[in-house]
Amino acid sequence: MSRPNLILFMVDQLTSFVLNAYGGKVCKTPNIDALALTGTVFENAYCPYPLCAPSRFGMMAGRIPSRIGAFDNGSEFPAATPTFAHYLRRAGYYTCISGKMHFVGPDQYHGFEERLTTEIYPADMSWTPTPDFREFNKDEERAYTFGVSTIDTVRDAGPVARSMQIDYDEDVIHHATRELFTRARSEDKRPFMMTVSLTQPHDPYVTTQHYWDLYQDDSIDSPNVPFIPVERRDKHSQSLYYHYGQDKCTLSKQDYRNARRGYYGMISHIDQLFGQLMAALSQSGFSKNTVVIFSSDHGDMIGERGMWFKKTLFDPAIQVPLILSHPEFSASRAKSPVSLLDIFPTLLDIAGVNSSEICTPVDGKSMLPALKGESLTGPVFAEHIDGATSAPRVCIRDGNMKLILSRAYPTQLFDLSNDPQELTNLAGTTHPDEERLTQLAESTWPLDRLLDDVIRSQTERKLVDSALSIGREERWDFVPRPLEQNSRYVRRGDAFPTVERRGYLAYPDQ
């Protein structure tokens, strides 16, 4: 096969366990299921950070987010940080993105040659948290903070005619499918790398009546782990409870059911949009020479343990779907833990970029051997440094063991083979893996100075954001360029039927 085209299809806040490919029993996702039947399902895939921007920056750079200063949703993604888009573009690929990547800073491309849509979130530093979270006081009055979900959105769950997220995602797919047809008609025959990135099923859990009605109340499953009283939760989970304002209202069983029903409805919507893209891929003649990767930037607790959203290192928030379909390989399932950090070296490996050409640090590994039936070795890393956290929390999964370490919270150690719901903390029980994983974490993260680095960065960014809000405003938000003249429609000097035939694209089997 010549160098294949590459499509990375990203969604936002989709936890893996709800999908049929991962043992879920409720979600209706025929298009994702079809991809899983032809691709490799990575059963234990993790994000590097349970928050949008740091996870996506880490994925694009192949780096643990804190190593590139991606501490929170207001962190700048520096233009000098190499991404897989830079490497693939240098290797001769046309690189393009339609949708969200939550880039913060004046560089809104990061190696992509073309952007088809704007971002859904701000490109400035206004979402930088206030650097005062060394101690969290639940009794202090908490105001709404930019970019922070609140428990109110759980109670909003239900059918709506439209929402901001629905508008955005349908626009993303419209531009992505049109770009596939444009590439098929183009004289530019470079292979392409297209990232298509939606914002659903991110909260609030609202969807149209059609997708709401795909499910009934009695079909909605209850959380695998019921509500855990706040006083029985670990210290960080207690802080998160107040961070999201859960103390300000009591959610009923119907609230839980509505939220999960809305979440499943959004997942069915993204499945339909993914199906549209796959149909366009086939109709444009690219399907036989295109590798497709489906994943999410992080997960969602969706009521497990009585917890919601993200910013925790329990598996529902950091375990994500990762399905890779390559035309040259048969369907399979891979149990070895992998990470979104592995997407960078995997894309370059598939594209035939020699490892000697990767001249910058990468924390991930290629997943391509797993498609050949080989086991992948080595741990995967995750971290959380954002709000409701008094100090950075870091996580290592190695085999079936999972360690969570912090300077501010008690250590947690789970044996996921015997305790998949993470209910029994083995830390402090002389478990043979605790010391080994602790030493690995200490050598991976500079925990003694990382908090100071984060606070310094946030202090500087808050100052910059404050200064730039005074006087003439210079927005970094990306605005798509207008269509090129004579590229798609009839313009001065065009003659029929030549101009119309220019837009024809025959079906590949005709």
C-alpha positions, -999 to 999 in steps of 0.1 A, spaced: 0 0 0 12 35 -8 13 59 22 -22 58 35 -44 87 43 -51 93 80 -82 103 98 -83 110 135 -119 113 147 -120 128 182 -150 133 205 -151 151 238 -157 135 273 -167 100 261 -159 73 286 -151 39 270 -172 16 292 -206 28 278 -198 16 242 -208 -18 230 -172 -24 219 -162 -21 256 -190 -41 271 -217 -15 273 -253 -27 269 -273 5 264 -257 28 238 -270 26 202 -239 32 180 -240 12 148 -213 31 131 -188 30 159 -196 -7 163 -189 -13 126 -155 4 130 -148 -19 159 -156 -49 138 -130 -40 113 -103 -24 135 -82 -30 166 -100 -22 198 -76 -11 225 -94 -22 256 -73 -2 281 -67 32 266 -61 62 287 -59 100 283 -29 118 298 -50 144 317 -88 144 325 -93 179 310 -97 191 274 -68 213 265 -40 196 284 -51 162 271 -52 173 235 -19 192 237 -3 162 251 -17 139 224 -6 162 196 29 166 210 32 130 222 43 144 256 31 142 292 12 175 294 31 191 323 63 186 303 51 211 278 35 235 303 -1 223 296 -13 227 332 -49 237 327 -75 249 301 -59 283 300 -24 271 292 -8 284 260 2 257 235 36 272 223 41 274 186 76 259 190 62 226 203 64 200 175 32 181 169 23 151 147 9 176 122 43 192 118 60 159 113 34 146 88 34 179 69 71 178 66 69 142 54 46 153 25 11 150 40 -16 176 35 -27 182 71 -61 196 79 -84 200 110 -122 204 112 -134 211 147 -122 215 182 -86 211 195 -89 239 222 -57 256 210 -48 285 234 -25 312 221 -18 331 188 -8 300 169 -41 284 159 -26 258 134 2 239 152 13 222 120 -21 219 103 -20 234 68 -57 242 68 -84 248 94 -120 245 83 -139 257 114 -134 280 143 -129 267 179 -159 263 202 -138 276 232 -118 308 237 -82 309 224 -71 334 250 -59 327 286 -91 337 303 -97 302 315 -65 302 335 -75 291 371 -67 315 399 -34 303 414 -46 300 450 -56 263 453 -30 251 479 -58 249 504 -94 243 495 -121 256 519 -155 241 513 -172 267 535 -161 296 513 -187 310 489 -180 297 454 -189 318 424 -192 305 388 -158 303 372 -150 305 335 -148 271 319 -159 251 350 -189 228 348 -214 229 376 -239 204 389 -266 226 375 -260 212 340 -268 177 352 -303 189 361 -306 205 327 -306 170 310 -334 165 286 -345 170 250 -338 204 232 -346 215 196 -310 228 193 -279 235 214 -246 252 209 -229 218 207 -253 204 182 -247 234 159 -210 231 162 -207 194 156 -230 195 126 -209 223 111 -177 203 118 -190 173 99 -203 194 70 -169 210 65 -151 177 69 -172 158 44 -170 186 19 -132 186 23 -130 149 15 -149 155 -18 -126 185 -25 -95 164 -20 -109 138 -43 -114 164 -71 -81 182 -64 -49 180 -85 -30 179 -52 -25 141 -48 -6 143 -15 -19 118 11 -39 136 37 -40 136 75 -74 150 86 -84 155 122 -122 157 128 -130 168 163 -165 171 179 -175 186 212 -202 161 222 -210 142 245 -195 169 268 -220 181 294 -247 196 295 -264 163 288 -290 176 263 -299 162 229 -326 165 203 -360 148 207 -350 122 181 -319 110 200 -336 113 234 -364 91 221 -339 64 211 -339 55 248 -365 50 274 -362 56 311 -364 19 319 -335 11 296 -311 35 313 -287 16 335 -277 27 370 -241 35 379 -220 5 384 -208 20 417 -237 36 436 -235 70 454 -207 71 480 -214 94 509 -191 124 508 -175 117 542 -165 82 530 -148 95 498 -111 100 495 -99 135 502 -96 147 466 -131 134 457 -144 154 486 -129 186 473 -142 178 438 -177 174 453 -176 210 464 -157 223 434 -187 213 412 -212 226 436 -228 193 444 -235 204 480 -258 231 466 -285 206 454 -295 170 458 -298 149 427 -327 125 425 -327 91 409 -346 107 380 -319 133 376 -293 105 373 -315 87 348 -321 119 327 -284 128 327 -273 93 315 -302 92 290 -291 126 276 -254 114 275 -264 83 256 -285 104 232 -255 126 224 -234 95 218 -259 82 193 -258 117 176 -220 116 173 -223 80 160 -246 93 132 -222 121 124 -193 97 123 -213 75 99 -218 106 77 -180 110 75 -174 73 68 -200 74 40 -182 105 25 -149 86 28 -163 57 8 -180 79 -18 -149 99 -24 -129 68 -31 -106 70 -1 -118 42 22 -95 15 9 -64 36 15 -73 54 48 -65 45 84 -92 57 108 -87 63 145 -116 69 168 -110 83 203 -119 108 229 -99 134 248 -110 121 282 -140 104 299 -168 113 322 -178 99 356 -216 102 346 -228 95 381 -204 67 390 -197 69 428 -220 99 428 -194 118 408 -197 138 376 -177 152 347 -138 149 350 -108 162 370 -104 129 388 -81 99 381 -107 72 385 -110 51 354 -144 64 340 -128 99 337 -94 89 322 -102 56 303 -112 64 267 -122 45 236 -94 40 211 -102 20 179 -78 19 150 -89 5 117 -61 -1 91 -71 -16 57 -41 -40 58 -49 -55 92 -77 -77 104 -100 -69 134 -85 -77 168 -85 -66 204 -55 -54 224 -54 -56 262 -21 -38 268 -26 -4 283 -21 24 258 -24 62 259 -34 91 237 3 100 239 9 69 217 -11 84 188 18 107 178 44 79 172 16 56 157 6 81 131 42 86 121 49 49 120 19 43 98 30 71 75 64 56 71 83 83 90 115 67 102 121 69 140 155 85 132 136 115 117 119 122 151 143 146 165 123 158 195 113 141 227 82 118 227 67 101 257 45 77 237 51 45 217 38 32 184 7 10 187 13 -5 153 28 -37 166 -5 -45 184 -22 -46 150 2 -74 142 -8 -93 173 22 -83 194 19 -73 230 29 -37 239 50 -32 270 55 -3 294 34 18 317 10 46 307 9 80 325 -18 104 335 -19 135 357 -42 162 371 -31 196 382 -62 218 377 -89 232 400 -100 214 432 -66 199 436 -43 212 463 -12 198 446 -6 178 414 -19 142 413 -1 118 390 -11 83 379 7 53 365 -10 21 351 14 -7 346 -2 -41 337 -32 -44 360 -18 -22 387 -27 15 390 -10 40 413 -21 76 422 5 97 440 4 133 453 22 155 478 -12 166 491 -33 134 492 -29 99 505 -15 74 479 -40 51 462 -31 17 447 -56 -5 429 -54 -40 414 -77 -36 384 -78 -73 376 -95 -80 409 -110 -46 416 -121 -29 383 -143 -4 401 -113 8 423 -130 3 456 -101 -12 476 -71 9 482 -41 -13 486 -16 15 494 1 9 527 -6 -28 528 30 -38 518 18 -46 483 50 -55 463 41 -31 434 37 0 455 73 9 460 82 1 424 55 23 410 61 51 435 98 52 424 87 53 388 63 82 395 90 101 414 114 97 385 88 107 359 74 139 376 93 166 396 67 165 423 87 186 448 87 216 424 58 210 400 32 228 421 55 259 422 59 257 385 21 256 380 15 285 403 42 306 386 27 298 352 -8 307 362 3 339 379 21 350 347 -8 341 325 -34 358 347 -13 390 344 -10 387 306 -47 380 302 -55 410 324 -32 433 305 -45 422 271 -81 430 281 -73 467 283 -75 490 253 -75 476 218 -85 439 218 -65 415 196 -84 382 194 -66 350 188 -98 331 180 -95 314 146 -118 327 119 -121 305 88 -110 321 55 -137 326 28 -139 302 0 -113 306 -27 -125 323 -58 -134 299 -87 -128 269 -65 -164 255 -61 -189 278 -77 -196 297 -109 -175 329 -112 -168 355 -139 -155 338 -171 -168 303 -163 -187 286 -191 -213 258 -189 -211 229 -189 -173 230 -182 -178 248 -148 -204 223 -137 -184 192 -148 -155 206 -127 -176 198 -97 -186 162 -107 -172 134 -87 -181 99 -99 -188 71 -75 -156 50 -71 -172 18 -83 -186 34 -115 
